[in-house]
Amino acid sequence: MARKLTRRLSSVELFALIDLQGLKGKESSRVTDKRTMIIFGATGDLSARLLLPGLGTFLQSGRSVPVHLIGTGRSERTPEQWKGVVKKSFATQNVEGPEVDATLGSTVFIQGDPADPRHLQKLLDAAEASPVLYFALPPQATSDLCDALQHVDLPEGTTLAFEKPFGTDVASVAALNKTVLALVPEERVHRTDHFLGRTTVLNIIGLRFANRLFEPIWNADNIEKVDVFYDETLGLENRAQYYDEAGALVDMIQSHLLQILGLVTMDAPSAIDAVEFRSSLARVLRSTRLKGGDPRTASRRAVYTAGTINGRELPSYQSEDGVDASRQTDTLAEIEVEVDTARWKGVPFTLRSGKALGASRKEVLITFKPVTRLPSGLTGGPKTDTLRIVLNPDEIELTVSANGGGNPFEMGQVTLSSSFGDGELTPYGEVLNGIFHDDPLLSIRGDVAERCWEIVGPVVQAWQANEVPLEKYRAGSRGPAGWESSY
């Protein structure tokens, strides 16, 4: 017997979640002076599809500062073309208002080589206020640009913001951190992860630490396992230049999913500020490692072959334009980790992400241990209660054991569900809010960036050595045969 009670509730009505802005307090609401945002890689897909729309929501939000926008890239754009790109991106969020109009009216595009110090100096000379340099670039181009920045004079108050992935392995991250910290202090470095700006992800903090229902039982005594899934029905979508170098493991697990795992497992910080919050996150990730310490048994990988998704034919990944089949790039990746703390001893954690799957599944699934016994007279056996935190669309579902219905002595389950409305800001808008207000709460600290690579590094090495087979699955399927147990 299973029942589902669903009503569109606010998070306060159902779970009494903390408002993140209230938690962050005065620090995040501090108004700063005008800033110039210089986007490297401004002509790319990420800028037009995610970054610029996020900027639009920030400008409209009432929390914004005046922003002078400069786009730059190797390919040329006329003033009209560039303003058209920005205007089109803003239009996807239907943003309007004086701050939006001011940014549109003043934005410029300056073509050039981002690794040329002379071009960099030209960009800085064009800045009307303290610059935010946003690196919407692949890792190697980012590293080259940072090397070039050592040969120019950065204005006081310069902020550096980096798109993931930050580096390509532990050594490259350590070297990049050293270079970056020679340019600006850590508090002006934002290693962005837009997943941390999602409404539901942010509300994990309130869900965990502000609810008597969950706070005392959030441990190995009561939780059986935790799964973090990010399965997509989308295929490559013309992203071969980036994705074929990364794959699912680096694109999603090394960055986004490990950060979500940290939020789920960290101990309560003494305050929700950049220092305490990020220190708590760092501590739990330092205790996170591959289950059993062996990437051959703690990881799986696969690549999709030709298939059909929602009536659309997809070619095999390895035959897509721009893909080098010899790279053996993974489009579905899974790792199992453990958190070696007293709170989580013995609890398995599975992180999985894949493309071209038959169904979208983007969630954190907390599975609680069943009660040890039922009183005599109740039938149906102990049930497994779950908490499902859905990342897209933003929802939370709590499934708990209950009796009633046709036979009041037969155990069943009931599901309580809450849906979140769209936030004022997009996830990128939340990240930009932190950047422009000098609040790195939602940015990845340098040591955490290194630690995430340390966790997945053995898996990358094992896969490169072909110690873990690259399995295959048909596009539109649930994954390779034998993976059903993780679905």
C-alpha positions as CSV (number, residue, x, y, z in Angstrom):
1,M,0.0,0.0,0.0
2,A,1.5,3.4,-1.0
3,R,-0.1,6.8,-0.8
4,K,1.2,10.1,-2.0
5,L,0.0,13.4,-0.5
6,T,1.2,16.2,-2.7
7,R,0.5,19.9,-2.5
8,R,2.6,22.8,-3.7
9,L,4.0,24.0,-0.4
10,S,6.6,26.5,0.5
11,S,9.7,25.0,2.1
12,V,8.7,26.8,5.3
13,E,5.3,25.2,5.4
14,L,6.6,21.6,5.1
15,F,10.2,21.5,6.4
16,A,10.7,24.9,8.1
17,L,13.8,25.5,6.1
18,I,16.2,28.3,6.8
19,D,16.2,31.2,4.4
20,L,19.8,31.3,3.1
21,Q,19.9,35.0,2.8
22,G,19.0,35.3,6.4
23,L,21.7,32.9,7.3
24,K,24.3,34.8,5.4
25,G,23.3,38.0,7.1
26,K,24.8,41.4,6.6
27,E,27.9,40.1,4.7
28,S,25.9,39.0,1.6
29,S,23.7,42.1,1.5
30,R,26.5,44.6,1.6
31,V,26.4,47.0,-1.3
32,T,29.6,47.6,-3.1
33,D,30.6,50.2,-5.7
34,K,30.3,49.8,-9.5
35,R,32.3,46.9,-11.0
36,T,33.5,46.0,-14.4
37,M,33.0,42.4,-15.5
38,I,35.4,41.1,-18.2
39,I,34.3,37.8,-19.6
40,F,37.0,35.7,-21.3
41,G,35.4,33.3,-23.7
42,A,32.5,35.6,-24.1
43,T,31.5,34.2,-27.5
44,G,31.2,30.7,-26.2
45,D,28.0,28.7,-25.4
46,L,28.4,28.8,-21.6
47,S,28.5,32.6,-21.6
48,A,25.4,33.0,-23.8
49,R,23.4,30.2,-22.3
50,L,24.1,30.4,-18.6
51,L,26.5,33.2,-17.5
52,L,24.8,36.2,-19.3
53,P,21.3,35.2,-18.3
54,G,22.5,34.8,-14.7
55,L,23.9,38.3,-14.9
56,G,20.6,39.6,-16.1
57,T,18.7,38.2,-13.2
58,F,21.3,39.6,-10.8
59,L,21.0,43.1,-12.4
60,Q,17.2,43.0,-12.0
61,S,17.2,41.5,-8.5
62,G,17.5,44.7,-6.4
63,R,20.7,43.2,-4.9
64,S,22.8,44.3,-7.8
65,V,25.6,46.8,-8.2
66,P,26.1,48.8,-11.4
67,V,28.0,46.5,-13.8
68,H,30.1,47.6,-16.8
69,L,30.4,44.6,-19.1
70,I,33.3,43.8,-21.4
71,G,33.3,40.7,-23.6
72,T,36.5,39.4,-25.1
73,G,37.5,36.5,-27.3
74,R,39.7,35.5,-30.3
75,S,36.9,35.9,-32.8
76,E,35.7,39.4,-33.8
77,R,32.3,40.8,-32.9
78,T,31.0,44.2,-34.1
79,P,29.4,46.4,-31.4
80,E,26.0,45.6,-32.8
81,Q,26.6,41.8,-32.8
82,W,27.9,41.8,-29.2
83,K,25.0,43.9,-27.9
84,G,22.7,41.5,-29.7
85,V,24.2,38.5,-28.0
86,V,23.8,40.2,-24.5
87,K,20.3,41.4,-25.2
88,K,19.2,37.9,-26.5
89,S,20.7,36.2,-23.4
90,F,19.0,38.7,-21.1
91,A,15.7,38.1,-22.9
92,T,15.7,34.4,-22.0
93,Q,15.0,35.6,-18.4
94,N,12.7,38.5,-19.3
95,V,14.8,40.9,-17.3
96,E,14.3,44.6,-17.3
97,G,15.0,47.7,-15.3
98,P,17.5,50.6,-15.1
99,E,20.5,48.4,-14.2
100,V,19.8,46.1,-17.1
101,D,19.5,49.0,-19.5
102,A,22.7,50.6,-18.1
103,T,24.7,47.5,-18.7
104,L,23.3,46.9,-22.2
105,G,24.0,50.5,-23.1
106,S,27.6,50.5,-21.9
107,T,28.8,47.0,-22.9
108,V,31.6,46.6,-25.3
109,F,33.5,43.7,-27.0
110,I,37.3,43.8,-27.4
111,Q,38.7,41.1,-29.7
112,G,42.2,39.7,-28.9
113,D,44.4,36.9,-27.7
114,P,43.7,36.3,-23.9
115,A,47.2,35.1,-23.4
116,D,48.7,38.3,-24.8
117,P,49.7,40.7,-22.0
118,R,49.2,43.7,-24.3
119,H,45.6,42.6,-24.9
120,L,45.1,42.1,-21.2
121,Q,46.4,45.6,-20.5
122,K,44.0,47.0,-23.1
123,L,41.1,45.3,-21.4
124,L,42.1,46.6,-18.0
125,D,42.5,50.1,-19.4
126,A,39.0,50.0,-20.7
127,A,37.6,49.0,-17.3
128,E,35.5,51.7,-15.7
129,A,35.7,50.2,-12.2
130,S,37.4,47.5,-10.2
131,P,37.4,44.5,-12.5
132,V,36.0,41.0,-12.1
133,L,37.8,38.8,-14.5
134,Y,35.6,35.8,-15.4
135,F,37.3,32.8,-17.0
136,A,34.7,31.0,-19.1
137,L,37.5,29.0,-20.7
138,P,38.9,25.4,-20.8
139,P,41.5,24.6,-18.1
140,Q,44.6,25.0,-20.3
141,A,43.5,28.4,-21.7
142,T,42.8,29.5,-18.1
143,S,46.3,28.5,-17.0
144,D,47.9,30.3,-19.9
145,L,45.8,33.5,-19.2
146,C,46.9,33.4,-15.5
147,D,50.5,33.2,-16.6
148,A,50.0,36.2,-18.8
149,L,48.4,38.2,-16.0
150,Q,51.7,38.1,-14.1
151,H,53.0,40.5,-16.7
152,V,50.4,43.3,-16.2
153,D,49.5,45.5,-13.3
154,L,46.2,44.4,-11.9
155,P,44.1,47.3,-10.5
156,E,43.4,47.3,-6.7
157,G,40.3,45.2,-5.9
158,T,40.6,42.9,-8.9
159,T,38.6,39.7,-8.5
160,L,39.2,36.5,-10.4
161,A,36.3,34.1,-11.1
162,F,37.0,30.6,-12.6
163,E,34.6,28.3,-14.4
164,K,35.0,24.6,-13.6
165,P,36.9,22.4,-14.0
166,F,39.6,24.2,-12.1
167,G,42.8,22.4,-13.4
168,T,43.0,18.9,-14.8
169,D,44.6,17.0,-11.9
170,V,46.1,17.5,-8.5
171,A,49.4,18.9,-9.8
172,S,47.9,21.3,-12.2
173,V,45.5,22.6,-9.5
174,A,48.3,23.1,-7.1
175,A,50.3,25.0,-9.7
176,L,47.3,27.1,-10.7
177,N,46.5,27.9,-7.1
178,K,50.1,29.1,-6.6
179,T,49.9,31.4,-9.7
180,V,46.5,32.8,-8.8
181,L,47.4,33.6,-5.2
182,A,50.4,35.5,-6.4
183,L,48.0,37.7,-8.3
184,V,45.2,38.3,-5.7
185,P,44.4,37.1,-2.2
186,E,42.2,34.0,-1.7
187,E,39.2,36.0,-0.6
188,R,39.1,37.6,-4.1
189,V,39.3,34.2,-5.9
190,H,36.0,32.6,-6.8
191,R,36.2,29.0,-8.2
192,T,32.6,28.9,-9.2
193,D,30.2,25.9,-9.0
194,H,26.8,27.0,-10.1
195,F,25.3,23.9,-8.5
196,L,25.9,25.5,-5.2
197,G,23.5,28.3,-6.3
198,R,20.5,26.0,-6.9
199,T,17.6,26.6,-4.5
200,T,17.3,23.0,-3.4
201,V,21.0,22.5,-2.9
202,L,21.2,25.7,-0.7
203,N,18.2,24.5,1.3
204,I,20.0,21.3,2.2
205,I,21.7,23.5,4.8
206,G,18.4,24.5,6.4
207,L,16.9,21.0,6.0
208,R,19.7,19.5,7.9
209,F,20.5,22.0,10.6
210,A,17.1,23.7,11.3
211,N,14.8,20.7,11.7
212,R,14.4,18.6,14.8
213,L,13.0,15.9,12.5
214,F,16.3,15.3,10.7
215,E,19.2,16.9,12.7
216,P,19.4,14.1,15.4
217,I,19.1,11.2,12.9
218,W,21.5,12.4,10.2
219,N,24.2,9.8,10.9
220,A,25.2,6.1,10.3
221,D,23.0,4.9,13.1
222,N,19.9,5.8,11.1
223,I,21.0,6.2,7.4
224,E,21.6,3.1,5.4
225,K,23.0,4.7,2.2
226,V,23.2,7.9,0.2
227,D,23.0,8.2,-3.6
228,V,23.7,11.3,-5.6
229,F,22.4,10.9,-9.2
230,Y,22.6,13.3,-12.2
231,D,21.3,11.4,-15.2
232,E,20.4,13.4,-18.3
233,T,18.5,12.6,-21.5
234,L,20.6,15.1,-23.4
235,G,23.4,13.8,-25.5
236,L,26.6,15.6,-26.5
237,E,24.7,18.7,-27.8
238,N,27.7,20.1,-29.9
239,R,30.0,20.3,-26.9
240,A,32.7,17.9,-28.1
241,Q,35.5,20.5,-27.8
242,Y,35.1,20.5,-24.1
243,Y,33.3,17.3,-23.2
244,D,35.6,14.9,-25.0
245,E,38.5,16.2,-22.9
246,A,36.5,15.8,-19.7
247,G,33.8,13.1,-19.8
248,A,31.1,12.5,-17.1
249,L,33.6,11.9,-14.3
250,V,35.4,15.2,-14.6
251,D,32.4,17.2,-15.9
252,M,30.0,16.3,-13.1
253,I,31.4,14.1,-10.3
254,Q,34.8,15.7,-9.7
255,S,33.1,19.1,-9.3
256,H,29.3,19.3,-8.8
257,L,28.5,16.0,-7.1
258,L,31.4,16.0,-4.7
259,Q,30.3,19.5,-3.5
260,I,26.7,18.2,-3.0
261,L,28.1,15.2,-1.1
262,G,30.0,17.7,1.1
263,L,26.8,19.6,2.0
264,V,25.0,16.3,2.8
265,T,27.8,15.0,5.1
266,M,29.5,17.9,6.7
267,D,29.1,18.7,10.4
268,A,27.2,21.9,11.3
269,P,29.4,25.0,10.9
270,S,29.3,27.5,13.8
271,A,28.1,30.1,11.3
272,I,27.0,30.3,7.7
273,D,29.8,32.5,6.5
274,A,32.6,32.0,4.0
275,V,35.2,31.0,6.7
276,E,33.2,28.6,8.8
277,F,31.0,27.1,6.1
278,R,33.9,26.4,3.7
279,S,36.0,25.0,6.6
280,S,33.3,22.5,7.5
281,L,33.1,21.5,3.8
282,A,36.8,21.1,3.6
283,R,37.0,18.9,6.7
284,V,34.4,16.4,5.5
285,L,36.0,16.1,2.0
286,R,39.4,15.5,3.5
287,S,37.7,12.4,5.2
288,T,36.2,11.3,1.9
289,R,37.9,8.6,-0.2
290,L,37.1,5.8,-2.6
291,K,35.3,2.8,-1.0
292,G,37.9,0.2,-0.2
293,G,40.7,2.4,-1.7
294,D,40.5,0.5,-5.1
295,P,39.3,2.4,-8.2
296,R,38.9,-1.0,-10.0
297,T,36.1,-2.0,-7.6
298,A,34.8,1.4,-6.6
299,S,34.2,2.9,-10.1
300,R,32.4,2.1,-13.3
301,R,32.3,3.8,-16.7
302,A,30.4,3.5,-19.9
303,V,29.7,5.2,-23.3
304,Y,26.5,5.4,-25.2
305,T,25.9,3.9,-28.6
306,A,23.2,4.9,-31.1
307,G,19.6,5.0,-29.9
308,T,16.4,6.9,-29.7
309,I,15.3,9.3,-26.9
310,N,11.8,10.8,-27.0
311,G,11.5,10.1,-30.7
312,R,14.9,11.7,-31.5
313,E,17.7,9.6,-33.1
314,L,21.1,9.9,-31.5
315,P,24.3,8.7,-33.1
316,S,26.8,6.8,-31.0
317,Y,28.9,9.1,-28.9
318,Q,32.1,8.0,-30.5
319,S,30.8,8.9,-34.0
320,E,29.8,12.4,-33.0
321,D,31.5,15.3,-34.8
322,G,34.6,16.4,-32.9
323,V,34.9,13.2,-30.8
324,D,38.2,11.2,-30.8
325,A,37.1,7.6,-30.2
326,S,40.7,6.7,-29.1
327,R,40.2,8.8,-26.0
328,Q,37.7,6.3,-24.6
329,T,35.7,9.2,-23.1
330,D,33.1,8.2,-20.5
331,T,29.5,9.5,-20.9
332,L,28.3,7.6,-17.8
333,A,30.4,7.4,-14.7
334,E,29.9,6.1,-11.2
335,I,32.1,6.0,-8.1
336,E,31.5,4.7,-4.6
337,V,33.0,6.6,-1.7
338,E,33.1,6.5,2.0
339,V,33.4,9.2,4.6
340,D,35.7,8.2,7.4
341,T,34.2,10.0,10.3
342,A,32.3,8.8,13.4
343,R,29.1,10.2,11.9
344,W,29.3,8.3,8.6
345,K,31.3,5.2,9.4
346,G,30.1,2.3,7.2
347,V,27.6,4.3,5.1
348,P,28.1,3.8,1.3
349,F,27.8,6.8,-0.9
350,T,27.3,6.4,-4.7
351,L,27.9,9.3,-7.1
352,R,26.7,8.8,-10.7
353,S,26.2,11.0,-13.7
354,G,25.5,10.2,-17.3
355,K,24.2,11.4,-20.7
356,A,21.7,10.1,-23.2
357,L,19.8,8.0,-20.7
358,G,16.2,7.1,-21.1
359,A,15.0,9.0,-18.1
360,S,16.2,12.1,-16.3
361,R,17.1,11.5,-12.7
362,K,18.7,14.4,-10.8
363,E,18.5,13.9,-7.1
364,V,20.0,13.1,-3.7
365,L,18.4,10.0,-2.3
366,I,18.8,9.4,1.5
367,T,17.7,5.9,2.4
368,F,17.0,5.3,6.1
369,K,17.4,2.1,7.9
370,P,14.2,0.2,8.7
371,V,13.0,-0.2,12.3
372,T,14.3,-3.4,13.8
373,R,10.8,-4.9,14.4
374,L,7.1,-4.2,14.1
375,P,4.7,-4.7,17.0
376,S,2.7,-8.0,16.7
377,G,-0.4,-7.5,14.7
378,L,1.0,-5.1,12.1
379,T,1.5,-6.8,8.8
380,G,3.6,-5.9,5.7
381,G,7.0,-5.8,7.4
382,P,9.2,-2.8,8.2
383,K,9.4,-0.3,5.3
384,T,12.4,1.6,4.0
385,D,11.8,5.4,4.5
386,T,13.5,7.8,2.1
387,L,14.2,11.5,1.6
388,R,14.4,12.5,-2.0
389,I,16.0,15.9,-2.8
390,V,15.2,16.5,-6.4
391,L,17.6,18.9,-8.1
392,N,15.7,19.6,-11.3
393,P,12.9,20.5,-10.9
394,D,13.5,21.7,-7.4
395,E,11.5,19.4,-5.1
396,I,11.7,17.5,-1.8
397,E,9.9,14.3,-1.1
398,L,9.8,12.5,2.2
399,T,8.4,8.9,2.1
400,V,7.6,7.5,5.5
401,S,6.0,4.4,6.8
402,A,2.3,4.6,7.7
403,N,-0.7,2.4,8.2
404,G,-4.4,2.8,7.3
405,G,-6.4,2.7,4.1
406,G,-8.3,-0.5,3.4
407,N,-6.6,-2.5,6.1
408,P,-5.6,-0.3,9.1
409,F,-3.1,-2.9,10.4
410,E,-1.2,-3.3,7.1
411,M,1.9,-1.1,6.8
412,G,2.3,1.1,3.8
413,Q,4.0,4.4,3.0
414,V,2.9,7.9,2.4
415,T,4.9,10.6,0.5
416,L,5.0,14.2,1.6
417,S,6.1,16.5,-1.3
418,S,7.1,20.1,-1.6
419,S,7.9,21.9,-4.8
420,F,10.0,25.1,-4.9
421,G,9.1,28.0,-7.2
422,D,11.7,29.6,-9.4
423,G,14.2,31.6,-7.4
424,E,14.7,35.3,-7.9
425,L,18.1,34.5,-9.3
426,T,19.2,31.7,-11.5
427,P,22.0,29.5,-10.1
428,Y,24.6,31.6,-12.0
429,G,22.9,34.7,-10.7
430,E,23.4,33.5,-7.1
431,V,27.1,32.8,-7.9
432,L,27.5,36.3,-9.4
433,N,25.8,37.9,-6.4
434,G,28.5,36.4,-4.2
435,I,31.2,37.6,-6.6
436,F,30.0,41.2,-6.9
437,H,29.5,41.5,-3.2
438,D,32.9,40.0,-2.3
439,D,31.3,37.0,-0.5
440,P,33.0,33.7,-1.4
441,L,30.5,31.5,0.5
442,L,29.4,29.7,-2.7
443,S,32.9,29.5,-4.2
444,I,35.3,26.6,-3.9
445,R,38.3,27.2,-1.7
446,G,41.7,26.3,-3.1
447,D,42.4,23.4,-0.8
448,V,39.0,21.9,-1.6
449,A,39.7,22.2,-5.3
450,E,42.8,20.2,-4.8
451,R,41.1,17.6,-2.6
452,C,38.4,16.9,-5.1
453,W,41.0,16.0,-7.6
454,E,42.8,13.8,-5.0
455,I,39.5,11.9,-4.5
456,V,39.0,11.1,-8.2
457,G,42.6,11.0,-9.3
458,P,43.1,7.2,-8.7
459,V,39.9,6.6,-10.8
460,V,41.3,8.8,-13.7
461,Q,44.6,6.9,-13.6
462,A,42.9,3.5,-13.5
463,W,40.6,4.4,-16.5
464,Q,43.5,5.8,-18.5
465,A,45.4,2.5,-17.9
466,N,42.2,0.6,-19.0
467,E,42.0,-1.2,-15.6
468,V,38.3,-0.5,-15.6
469,P,36.4,-1.6,-18.7
470,L,34.5,1.0,-20.8
471,E,31.1,-0.6,-21.0
472,K,28.4,0.4,-23.5
473,Y,24.7,1.3,-23.3
474,R,22.2,2.2,-25.9
475,A,21.1,5.9,-26.0
476,G,17.7,6.0,-24.4
477,S,18.2,3.0,-22.2
478,R,18.7,2.8,-18.4
479,G,22.4,2.1,-18.8
480,P,24.6,-1.0,-19.3
481,A,23.3,-4.4,-18.3
482,G,24.2,-5.1,-14.7
483,W,23.9,-1.5,-13.5
484,E,20.2,-1.9,-12.7
485,S,21.0,-2.2,-9.0
486,S,22.0,1.4,-8.8
487,Y,18.8,2.7,-10.4
